[in-house]
Amino acid sequence: MGARTLGIDLGERRIGVAISDTGGRVATPLTVIQRSSSPTRDYQHIAGLVTEHEATAVVVGLPLSLDGGSGPAARRAEHEIHQLQAALAVPVLAHDERFTTVIAERALAESGLNGRARRRRIDMVAASIILQSWLDTQVP
């Protein structure tokens, strides 16, 4: 059995989570974690998913500016990535997530889901796009 990777889309209210197949080729939306008042509790939830799915790494979306620079959102994500690295027993890697939410929103709109259903799924779909993008860079 191969290694699985967890993909994370850090939102202000929700954390989208995706998982790769054991071959490291395909990302699938997994779940959405509603943020609690405790980042530690949220990270424990992610740690539980790492253990449950036997993930060997976590890829977190890094919202770079259109020009590739680090704006306020990227700096917040970088800070949270450092916190996740301290909380998880597997490597935590940052990956450029520019346009992933736009792509996810478009895909969900084209699927015919209404606004409420799209909002419930957008974060985990964005996480799967982030993870798929990273997986595509890993395959020779």
N, C-alpha and C positions, 0 to 999 in steps of 0.2 A: 504494500500500500504506500502511495506517495504522500508528499507533504501538502497540507492545505494552508491557505492564507486567508486571513480575515481582512476585509476592506472596510474602512470607516469614513463616513462623511460627518464631520463635526458641525452640527447646527446649533443655533442659540437655544432652541427649545427641544430639539430632538437630535438623536444620533442615529444615522442610518448605518446599517451593517449588512455586508455581503460576505459570501464565502466562495472560495474557489473549489473546483473539483480536485480530487487527489492527484490528478495529472498536472495540475497547475496551468490549465488551458482555458477554462471557462469559469466566469464569475456569475453568481446567481444571487439575487436579492434574498436576504435572510430575515431581518427583523428591523424594527425601529424601537429605540430605547427613548422613552420620555425622560428628559433631564429632570433630575431631582434637585433639591436644594443643596445636595452634597456631591461635589465632584468625586470624592473618594468612593461613595456608593455607586456612582455611575461607572467608575473605572473597575470596581469589583464586579459589576454586571458584565463588562467587557471581558474581564479576566475569566469569568465563568464560561463565557462563550468560547474563549480561546481553549479552555480545558475541555469543554463538552465536544467541540469539533476537532480537537487535537491539532489546532493551528500551530504552525512553526514560525509564523511572522504575522505582523499586522501592518497594513499599508493605510496611511491616513492622508486624506486629501489636503493639499496645501493650496489655498486660494490666492495664487499670485496675481498681481495686476496684469492688465492686458500687455504691458511692455515687459513682463517677466520679473518686475521688481516686487519687493515685499512691502505692501501697504499695511494699514492697521489690521485688517482681517488676517493677513498672512502672519503678522507678528503674534496675534492672539493664538492662531493655530499652532505656531512654532512653540509657544509657551506651553500649550496644552499637550503637544506631542512630547515635550520633555517630561511633563508630569506623567503621561502614559508610560513612557520608557521606565520611569521609576516604579510604576505600579504593576507592570507586566513582566513575566519571566521569559518573554520572547522578544526578538528585535522589533522595534517600531520604526517604520520607514515612512518618510514624507514623499508624496507624489503630486505633481502639478495637477490641479483639478479645474483649471480654467475651462469654462463652458459646460461642465458636467451637469449642473442643475438645469441649464437651458436645454441641453440635449435630453435629459430625463423628462423634463416638463413636456417637450415636444412629443417624445415617444408615448408618454401616458395620454396626452391629448389625442394623438392619433389612434390610440387603442379604444377611444370612445368613453373613457371614464369621466364621470362628472367631477366638478371642482373639489368636492369634499373627499371623494375616493382618491383623486390624484394627490391631494395634500397628505393623506394617510400613507401613501406609497412613495412619494417623491424622494424622501431621504434615503431609503434603502435602494431605490433604483439608481440614484446618484452614486451611492457607495459601490454598486456593482459596476457602474461605468468607470469610476476611479480605479477599482480593482482590475477590471478588464484591460484598461489602458496600461496599467503597470504589468500585468501578466504578459501582454503583447510585447513588452520590451524585454521580457525575460526569456522568451522562446527563441532559440537560434534560427 
